[in-house]
Each structure stands twice: as C-alpha cells, then as structure tokens.
C-alpha cells in the first residue's frame, strides 16, 4: 500500500522522479493564489502578500473597466439622442411636407373653383326675375322681344366678349331697363365667362357678394390658419377684394390663351355705394383694375349706375371708359310695345287716343309701361303712377311756409331749394318745345352749374338725384326724373298761391339766418353818460369798439 509520496521502498526510481516533478508543479501553481488574498487586516502567517507592481495593474485594470463602462453609457446616450432627434426631424419633415402639399393643393383648388364660376350657367340667371320688365325681357316663342332697344346690340357685344379693350358705365334713371338688357345678353350666352353681382354700401357685404360671384372664399376655409397666430382673413374688406382680383387675373390670363376672349364682370347698382372715403377708395380700386384689364384684354368690367356722382368720380381717372346713357323709350316704340302686349295677353287692341293718353301721362319709362300694360284699366293705372310720384315729391320736399319753426330751418333749406328748381323747370317749358312729333316728350333741362346757381346751393343736387326727384345725365344736364315727376312739378307750381307760399318760406329762412347772425348789445346806466360806438382799423382788421364817455364836470 502506498503511504506517501517519499516512500521509496516500494516505488521505482523513475516513478519517484516523475512524482517529484508533479509535486513541484503543484507547489508553484499554489503560490500565485496568495496574490489575491485580501489586503485588509494584518497579514496572515504563511501567506504571500501582494506585490507593488501587481497592485498597480489591478488599479489600471479597474480604471480601464470604468472607462469602458462610461464609454458604453455615452454611446447609449448618444444613440438615444440621435434616435430622438431623427424621430423629431422626421415628424417635422412629414408635417412640413404635408403642410406644403396642402397649401399647394389649396391654391390650385381656389383657382379651380374660380374657373367653375365662369362656366355656363350663372346663378344670377336662375335667381333673376326675367319678367320684371315683360316688355323687354320676355321673348316671343320665335325669339323676338316686345321691345328691342338700340342699345341691346352694343350690350350683347360687350357681354359675349366681342367688344373688348374698354370698360363701360351704363347710366340712366331707375326703371329704364339697364339690368334687363344685361340679363338678356347673359341669357343668350348662358352666362359663360360672366360674373354679375349687386353692389352694396357696406364694404364687407360687397366683399361677400363679390366672393359669391367669383366662387372665392377669401381663405375662410383654409385650415392652415389653425397653426398660425394670424390668419389670412385678419385684414380689411378692401384688401380681401384686392386679393380676389389677383386670383381673377390669373384665371383671365389662362382664359385669354385658351379662348381668346376676356371675362366679363358686371357690377350692378354701383350707385348704392356710399359717397364717402371708403366708398371712393373701393371705386378707385375697381377702376384701376378695370383700366389695366381693358388694356390687356383680360376682363371687361361693366358698371351699372342710376346716379350721376359715379360718373363724376370715374371721369377723373378714366382713359378707356365708355359711357352708355340709357334713356326712356321714344313714343313709337312705347306705343307699339303696349299695343302688342295687350293684343297677346288681353286679346284687345287699344285705340290710338288711349295709347296717346297713356304715353302723355307716364312717358317711355319701361317700369311704368310694364305696370300700365298689365293693368285691366290702363288710364286708371296711369293716374295711380302719377299720384304716387307726386306724393313722393311732397313727402320729401314740401315747404312749410312762414309759420315754420326755426328748428327745421336746415330741412326747409333742402326742400325750398328743390321747389325753386322745380319752378325753374316749369317756367322753362314756356320757352322750349316739350313735344317732338317722333320721339314724343322732350323734358325741359338746365345745365348743372346753372341749376346750382338757381338753388344757391351746390351740394343738394346729388341728393335729389339719389332720391329720384331730379336726374343728371352724362352731359351734365338737370331735368325731372321722369314724365310723371315733371307732371307733378307742373301741378304743384300751378296751384293757387304757390309762389307766395314759396316766397314766405324763403323770407322766413332768411329771417332765421339773420337772427343767427345778429348780436344784441344791452346798455345800462345811461343817466348822465354816453356810449360811443365806432369801428377802428388795426393790424388784425376792423374792430368794433364801444366806449363810454363820462359827463363833463361843471366848473365852479
């Protein structure tokens, strides 16, 4: 039995040498383990303590491990930051690309919608009552009209784009058929290339009506304004109208290349705009655009007005404007229109005497002729028309006489000036021919400057034009607004005592004005005293001086 490694009695020498080598190897391998013995506390006997070089290696190894760990943490942090930045950038890029794409799409959609507004089929034709003046606007089955005015051919050429290079002003009294002729011309081309809307005194309502006619929303449906502090709509009506015209110009450029004809914009009742700063600015803006578009054959603008002040305003800057006055019908056309209408719808043929009386009472105004032609008793309807016009004149401009209160002096100045001008027109009938064998009525007229001289006021005449008592044509001539109004002038001025009543009113106005210019001086304590009143001339002008003289003392 083997008892120990040095028992050589039973082990061969070779085997003993091998065992010694193995024993020494094991001893060497057990010594380095002492290096990792903890350095804390007192040394343990029989153990080998750490060497200085080995301790430094351990410290370096620990530092390297810590550096490796910190580098790993930095790489992870940088990776997270880069990942977050990349995600944010991608989100912003996608959002920006989507916003840019929507913005481009919206601009394309705006132009597309505006193009649709000029396609055949205008909403105005659906809403307009084409039989408002049946003598003009109601066609026969064969395509003929009761009355075809001489201005209709010119308006047809303007509306269908044949007449280009100018913009136009239709001016005439209310009820002469201006709007009916425009609607008739639009119906012939089914509204293709035409936009028509009614003007308004409020610029905001004007803006909305323009947008409806052009199918333009003024960026009110633009959702991009949700992401901005100020949207495109935070502006004035005038700037919105300018933006709409910019879009319209782009559509007109495309149409000129494709079709070769200009667009047509009809602004009806332009006289409803206020004659103030805002109204004049808006009218000037539209005129500037009309001048530019007419020169480039892009858009033909048609202004339709009942009042003279629009022409007076446009005349200042006009270079390509054409004025088309629309007057009452001459006698032959008016009589034939009534005769044809009564024969078709009443199966009767009025006598020449009745037709003559109708024309003498209402003249050739289409608005009045339409009412008379549809009435069972035409002469009775004529009397109603004349009574209505006379009542309107008296309600607006009647004078109160000598007993009027001084509080109504300003209003009576307005009324007395109208009556003075009406009397001047009636007096002029005695010196002028008021009947033409072919044309019928020839209303007396006075030049505008002379009318202002007669009234001694320059500002009232435009108000009279606006309320349809007097009218001013494009030649600057003043006359009664219609034949029934002239008949009312004649009846009122021929009343007994009218001239005396007018003179007393004028005297009362002069007396009230004199009282307003008079200053009263009250002198007291005149016993043994005297006041001397004199006018002295100084550097600043004449001065009114009141001086009191003391009485002279008697000498002893």
C-alpha positions in Angstrom: 0.0 0.0 0.0 1.3 3.4 -1.0 1.6 5.6 2.1 3.3 8.8 1.0 5.0 10.5 -1.9 8.5 9.8 -0.4 8.1 6.2 0.3 10.8 4.8 -1.9 10.9 1.3 -0.6 8.3 0.2 -3.0 8.5 2.9 -5.7 10.9 2.6 -8.6 13.4 5.5 -9.0 11.9 6.6 -12.3 8.4 6.8 -10.9 9.8 8.7 -7.9 11.3 11.3 -10.2 8.1 11.8 -12.0 6.2 12.3 -8.7 8.7 14.9 -7.6 8.2 16.9 -10.8 4.4 16.8 -10.3 4.8 17.9 -6.7 6.9 20.9 -7.5 4.5 22.0 -10.3 1.6 21.9 -7.8 3.5 24.0 -5.4 4.3 26.6 -8.0 0.7 26.8 -9.0 -0.5 27.3 -5.4 1.8 30.2 -4.7 0.2 32.9 -7.1 -3.1 32.4 -5.3 -1.7 34.3 -2.4 -1.7 37.4 -4.6 -5.5 37.7 -4.4 -5.7 37.5 -0.7 -7.4 40.5 0.8 -5.0 43.3 1.8 -7.3 44.4 4.6 -6.2 43.5 8.2 -3.0 42.1 9.4 -1.0 39.7 7.3 -1.7 36.1 7.8 1.3 33.9 8.6 2.2 31.6 5.8 0.6 33.8 3.1 2.4 35.8 0.4 1.4 39.5 0.4 0.6 41.5 -2.8 3.5 42.9 -4.6 3.6 46.7 -5.7 3.6 46.0 -9.4 0.6 43.7 -9.2 -1.4 46.3 -7.2 -0.9 48.9 -9.9 -2.0 46.5 -12.5 -5.2 45.9 -10.6 -5.8 49.6 -10.3 -5.2 50.2 -14.0 -7.5 47.3 -14.8 -10.2 48.8 -12.7 -9.9 52.2 -14.3 -10.0 50.7 -17.8 -13.1 48.8 -16.8 -14.7 52.0 -15.5 -13.7 53.9 -18.7 -15.2 51.1 -20.8 -18.4 51.3 -18.8 -18.6 55.1 -19.2 -17.9 54.9 -22.9 -20.6 52.3 -23.2 -23.0 54.6 -21.3 -22.0 57.6 -23.5 -22.6 55.6 -26.7 -26.1 54.6 -25.4 -26.9 58.2 -24.5 -25.7 59.5 -27.9 -27.7 56.7 -29.6 -30.9 57.7 -27.8 -30.3 61.4 -28.5 -29.7 60.7 -32.2 -32.8 58.5 -32.3 -34.9 61.2 -30.7 -33.6 63.9 -33.0 -34.1 61.7 -36.0 -37.7 61.0 -35.0 -38.4 64.7 -34.3 -36.8 65.7 -37.6 -38.8 63.1 -39.5 -42.0 64.2 -37.8 -41.3 67.8 -38.6 -40.3 66.9 -42.2 -43.5 64.9 -42.7 -45.6 67.7 -41.2 -43.9 70.3 -43.2 -44.3 68.3 -46.4 -47.9 67.7 -45.7 -48.5 71.4 -45.0 -46.7 72.4 -48.1 -48.7 69.9 -50.2 -51.9 71.1 -48.7 -51.0 74.7 -49.3 -50.2 73.9 -53.0 -53.4 71.9 -53.3 -55.5 74.7 -51.7 -54.1 77.3 -54.1 -54.9 75.0 -57.0 -58.4 74.4 -55.6 -59.0 78.2 -55.3 -58.2 78.7 -59.0 -60.3 75.7 -59.9 -63.3 76.9 -58.1 -63.0 80.3 -59.6 -62.8 78.8 -63.0 -66.0 76.9 -62.4 -67.7 80.3 -61.6 -67.3 81.3 -65.2 -68.6 78.1 -66.7 -72.0 78.1 -68.5 -75.0 78.6 -66.1 -74.8 81.6 -63.9 -76.8 81.6 -60.6 -77.9 85.2 -61.4 -79.9 83.9 -64.3 -81.7 81.4 -62.0 -82.5 84.0 -59.4 -83.3 87.0 -61.6 -86.9 87.5 -62.4 -86.7 87.8 -66.2 -90.3 89.0 -66.5 -89.7 92.1 -64.2 -90.0 94.2 -67.4 -92.0 91.9 -69.7 -92.0 94.5 -72.5 -88.2 94.0 -72.8 -87.1 90.7 -71.2 -89.9 88.3 -72.1 -89.1 86.8 -75.5 -91.6 85.5 -78.0 -91.6 81.8 -78.9 -89.8 82.8 -82.2 -87.1 84.5 -80.2 -88.3 88.1 -80.7 -88.8 90.6 -77.9 -91.6 93.1 -77.3 -89.1 95.9 -77.5 -85.6 95.6 -78.8 -83.7 98.7 -77.8 -81.0 100.1 -79.9 -78.5 99.7 -77.0 -79.1 95.9 -76.9 -76.8 95.1 -79.8 -73.9 97.0 -78.1 -74.6 95.3 -74.8 -74.7 91.9 -76.5 -71.2 92.5 -78.0 -69.9 93.6 -74.6 -71.3 90.5 -72.7 -70.2 87.9 -75.2 -66.6 89.3 -75.4 -66.7 90.7 -78.9 -66.4 94.3 -77.8 -63.1 94.4 -75.8 -60.4 96.9 -74.9 -62.7 99.2 -72.8 -64.7 99.1 -69.6 -68.2 100.5 -69.6 -70.6 102.7 -67.5 -74.3 102.3 -68.0 -76.0 105.3 -66.6 -79.7 106.1 -66.6 -82.7 106.6 -64.4 -84.2 103.8 -62.4 -86.5 101.6 -64.4 -85.2 102.3 -67.9 -84.2 98.6 -68.4 -80.5 98.6 -67.9 -80.4 95.4 -65.8 -82.9 93.7 -68.0 -80.8 94.2 -71.1 -77.7 92.9 -69.3 -79.6 89.8 -68.1 -81.0 89.2 -71.6 -77.5 89.4 -73.1 -76.2 86.9 -70.4 -79.1 84.5 -71.2 -78.0 84.4 -74.9 -74.6 83.0 -73.9 -75.9 81.1 -70.9 -73.7 83.1 -68.6 -70.4 81.6 -70.0 -67.4 83.8 -68.9 -69.6 86.2 -67.0 -70.0 87.1 -63.3 -72.6 89.5 -62.1 -73.4 90.7 -58.6 -75.2 93.6 -56.8 -73.1 96.4 -55.1 -73.8 97.4 -51.5 -73.0 100.4 -49.3 -71.2 98.2 -46.7 -67.7 97.1 -48.0 -68.0 93.8 -46.0 -71.3 92.9 -47.7 -69.7 94.0 -51.0 -66.8 91.6 -50.3 -69.1 88.7 -49.6 -71.2 89.3 -52.8 -68.0 89.5 -54.9 -66.8 86.3 -53.3 -70.1 84.5 -54.1 -70.0 85.7 -57.7 -66.4 84.5 -58.2 -66.8 81.4 -56.0 -63.9 82.6 -53.8 -63.9 82.1 -50.0 -61.2 84.6 -49.1 -59.2 81.9 -47.2 -62.1 81.4 -44.7 -62.0 77.7 -45.4 -58.2 77.5 -45.1 -57.3 75.1 -42.3 -53.7 76.2 -42.2 -54.7 79.2 -40.2 -55.2 76.9 -37.2 -51.5 76.7 -36.9 -50.7 80.4 -37.1 -51.1 83.3 -34.8 -52.7 85.5 -37.6 -54.7 84.0 -40.4 -55.0 85.4 -43.9 -58.5 86.7 -43.1 -57.3 89.1 -40.4 -57.5 92.1 -42.7 -59.9 94.7 -44.2 -62.5 94.2 -46.8 -60.6 96.3 -49.3 -57.5 94.1 -49.1 -59.7 91.0 -49.5 -61.2 92.5 -52.7 -57.7 93.2 -53.9 -56.7 89.5 -53.3 -59.8 88.3 -55.1 -58.9 90.4 -58.1 -55.4 89.0 -58.1 -56.8 85.5 -58.4 -59.2 86.6 -61.1 -56.3 88.0 -63.1 -54.7 84.5 -63.1 -57.9 82.9 -64.4 -58.2 85.6 -67.1 -54.7 85.0 -68.3 -55.3 81.3 -68.7 -58.6 82.0 -70.5 -57.1 84.5 -72.9 -54.6 81.8 -74.0 -57.3 79.2 -74.3 -60.4 81.0 -75.6 -59.1 84.4 -76.8 -62.0 86.4 -75.2 -62.0 88.4 -72.0 -64.0 87.6 -68.9 -66.9 90.0 -68.1 -67.6 91.3 -64.6 -70.9 93.2 -64.2 -71.4 95.3 -61.0 -75.0 96.3 -60.8 -76.4 99.2 -58.8 -72.9 100.7 -58.2 -74.6 103.9 -57.1 -75.6 102.2 -53.8 -72.0 102.6 -52.6 -71.6 105.5 -50.2 -70.0 108.7 -51.5 -67.6 108.8 -48.6 -63.9 107.9 -48.1 -64.4 104.1 -48.0 -66.7 104.1 -51.0 -64.5 106.3 -53.1 -61.4 104.1 -52.2 -63.3 101.0 -53.3 -64.5 102.6 -56.5 -61.0 103.8 -57.3 -59.6 100.3 -56.7 -62.1 98.8 -59.2 -61.5 101.5 -61.7 -57.7 100.9 -61.6 -58.2 97.2 -62.2 -60.7 97.9 -65.0 -58.2 100.2 -66.7 -55.4 97.5 -66.5 -57.6 94.6 -67.6 -59.1 96.6 -70.5 -55.6 97.5 -71.8 -54.6 93.8 -71.7 -57.9 92.4 -72.9 -58.2 90.3 -69.8 -61.5 91.4 -68.2 -64.3 93.7 -69.3 -65.8 95.5 -66.3 -69.4 96.9 -66.6 -70.6 99.4 -64.1 -74.4 99.9 -63.9 -75.4 103.1 -62.1 -78.6 105.2 -61.6 -76.8 108.3 -60.1 -74.5 110.9 -61.7 -71.9 111.0 -58.9 -70.4 107.7 -60.0 -69.8 109.1 -63.5 -68.3 112.3 -61.9 -66.0 110.2 -59.8 -64.9 107.8 -62.6 -64.4 110.7 -65.1 -61.4 111.9 -63.1 -59.2 108.9 -63.9 -60.9 107.4 -67.0 -58.9 106.7 -70.1 -60.6 103.6 -71.5 -64.1 104.1 -70.2 -67.1 104.2 -72.5 -70.3 105.8 -71.2 -73.6 104.4 -72.4 -76.7 106.5 -71.4 -79.9 104.5 -71.2 -83.0 106.8 -71.6 -86.7 106.4 -71.9 -88.2 104.8 -75.0 -89.4 107.1 -77.8 -93.0 107.4 -78.5 -93.3 104.9 -81.3 -91.6 102.1 -79.5 -93.5 102.6 -76.3 -96.9 102.7 -78.0 -96.1 99.6 -80.2 -94.9 97.7 -77.1 -98.2 98.3 -75.2 -100.3 97.5 -78.3 -98.5 94.1 -78.9 -98.7 93.2 -75.2 -102.4 94.0 -74.9 -103.2 92.1 -78.1 -101.4 88.9 -76.9 -102.4 88.7 -73.3 -105.7 90.7 -73.2 -106.9 90.0 -76.8 -107.7 93.6 -77.3 -106.5 96.5 -79.5 -106.5 99.8 -77.6 -107.4 102.9 -79.6 -104.9 105.5 -80.6 -106.4 108.1 -78.2 -105.9 105.8 -75.2 -102.4 104.9 -76.2 -101.6 108.6 -76.7 -103.1 109.5 -73.2 -101.0 106.6 -71.7 -97.8 108.0 -73.2 -98.6 111.5 -72.2 -99.1 110.5 -68.6 -96.2 108.1 -68.0 -93.9 108.6 -71.0 -91.5 105.9 -72.2 -90.2 104.6 -68.8 -90.3 100.8 -69.0 -91.0 100.4 -65.3 -94.2 102.5 -65.7 -95.2 101.0 -69.0 -94.9 97.5 -67.6 -97.4 98.3 -64.8 -99.8 100.0 -67.1 -99.7 97.2 -69.8 -100.6 94.6 -67.2 -103.4 96.6 -65.6 -107.0 96.0 -66.7 -107.7 99.7 -66.8 -104.6 101.4 -68.2 -105.7 105.0 -67.7 -106.6 104.4 -64.1 -103.1 102.8 -63.6 -101.6 105.9 -65.2 -103.3 108.1 -62.6 -102.0 105.9 -59.8 -98.5 106.2 -61.1 -98.7 110.0 -61.3 -100.3 110.3 -57.9 -97.5 108.1 -56.4 -94.8 110.3 -57.9 -96.5 113.4 -56.7 -96.9 112.0 -53.2 -93.2 111.1 -53.1 -92.2 114.6 -54.1 -94.4 116.3 -51.5 -93.3 113.9 -48.7 -89.7 114.6 -49.4 -89.6 118.3 -50.4 -92.7 120.2 -49.3 -92.2 123.7 -47.8 -93.8 124.8 -44.5 -94.4 128.5 -45.2 -94.0 131.5 -42.9 -95.1 129.7 -39.7 -92.3 127.2 -39.6 -90.2 126.8 -36.5 -86.5 127.7 -36.6 -85.5 124.1 -35.6 -86.4 122.9 -39.1 -84.5 125.5 -41.0 -81.9 123.1 -42.4 -84.5 120.7 -43.6 -86.5 123.6 -45.2 -83.4 124.9 -47.0 -83.3 121.4 -48.6 -87.0 121.5 -49.5 -87.1 125.1 -50.7 -84.1 124.6 -53.0 -85.9 121.7 -54.6 -89.1 123.7 -55.1 -87.1 126.6 -56.6 -85.5 124.3 -59.1 -88.8 122.6 -59.9 -90.4 126.0 -60.6 -87.5 127.0 -62.9 -88.0 123.8 -64.9 -91.8 124.5 -65.2 -91.1 128.1 -66.3 -88.6 126.8 -68.9 -91.4 124.8 -70.5 -93.0 128.0 -71.7 -89.9 128.9 -73.7 -88.9 125.5 -75.1 -90.6 122.8 -77.2 -91.7 120.0 -75.0 -93.1 117.6 -77.6 -91.4 116.0 -80.6 -93.5 114.5 -83.4 -91.5 111.3 -83.5 -89.7 111.0 -80.1 -92.6 112.3 -78.0 -91.8 114.0 -74.7 -88.9 116.5 -74.5 -88.4 117.3 -70.9 -87.0 120.7 -70.1 -83.4 120.6 -68.8 -81.0 123.0 -67.2 -77.2 122.8 -67.1 -75.8 121.6 -63.8 -73.9 124.7 -63.0 -76.9 126.8 -63.7 -79.1 124.6 -61.5 -76.7 125.1 -58.6 -76.8 128.8 -59.2 -80.6 128.8 -59.2 -80.7 126.9 -55.9 -77.8 128.9 -54.4 -76.5 125.5 -53.2 -74.1 123.1 -54.8 -74.5 120.1 -52.6 -78.2 119.4 -52.7 -78.5 118.3 -56.4 -76.8 114.9 -55.9 -79.1 114.1 -53.1 -82.1 114.9 -55.3 -80.6 112.6 -57.9 -80.3 109.8 -55.4 -83.9 110.0 -54.2 -85.2 110.1 -57.9 -86.7 113.6 -57.9 -84.3 115.2 -60.4 -81.8 113.4 -62.6 -78.4 114.4 -64.1 -77.4 112.8 -67.3 -73.9 112.1 -68.6 -74.0 115.5 -70.4 -74.4 117.3 -67.1 -78.0 118.4 -67.8 -80.6 118.5 -65.0 -84.2 117.6 -65.5 -87.1 115.9 -63.9 -86.5 112.2 -63.1 -89.5 111.1 -65.2 -92.5 112.3 -67.1 -94.8 111.7 -64.1 -92.4 113.7 -61.9 -92.5 116.6 -64.4 -96.3 116.4 -64.3 -96.1 116.6 -60.6 -93.9 119.7 -60.8 -96.4 121.3 -63.1 -99.4 120.5 -60.9 -97.7 121.8 -57.7 -96.4 125.0 -59.3 -99.8 125.8 -60.9 -101.6 125.6 -57.5 -103.1 129.0 -56.4 -100.8 130.8 -54.0 -97.8 128.5 -54.5 -95.5 131.4 -55.5 -96.5 133.4 -52.4 -96.1 130.3 -50.2 -92.6 129.7 -51.6 -91.7 133.4 -51.1 -92.8 133.4 -47.5 -90.8 130.2 -46.8 -87.7 131.8 -48.3 -88.3 135.0 -46.3 -88.7 133.0 -43.1 -85.4 131.2 -43.8 -83.7 134.5 -44.4 -85.1 135.9 -41.2 -83.9 133.0 -39.1 -80.5 133.2 -40.7 -80.4 136.9 -40.0 -81.3 136.3 -36.3 -78.4 133.9 -36.1 -76.0 136.5 -37.5 -77.3 139.3 -35.2 -75.7 140.2 -31.9 -77.6 142.2 -29.3 -75.9 144.8 -27.1 -77.7 145.9 -23.9 -76.7 149.3 -22.4 -77.4 150.1 -18.8 -77.0 153.2 -16.5 -77.3 155.8 -19.2 -78.1 158.6 -16.8 -75.7 161.5 -17.5 -73.5 159.0 -19.6 -72.9 158.5 -23.2 -71.6 155.5 -25.3 -69.6 156.0 -28.4 -69.6 153.1 -30.9 -67.0 153.1 -33.7 -65.1 150.8 -36.0 -61.4 151.0 -35.9 -58.9 149.5 -38.4 -55.9 147.8 -36.9 -53.3 145.3 -38.0 -55.7 142.3 -37.5 -58.5 144.0 -39.4 -61.6 146.1 -38.4 -62.6 146.1 -34.7 -65.9 147.1 -33.2 -65.2 149.4 -30.2 -67.7 150.6 -27.6 -66.5 153.4 -25.4 -68.3 155.2 -22.6 -67.8 158.9 -22.2 -68.0 160.4 -18.7 -70.1 163.6 -18.4 -68.1 166.8 -18.1 -68.0 168.3 -14.6 -69.3 171.8 -14.3 -66.6 174.4 -13.3 -67.2 176.4 -10.2 
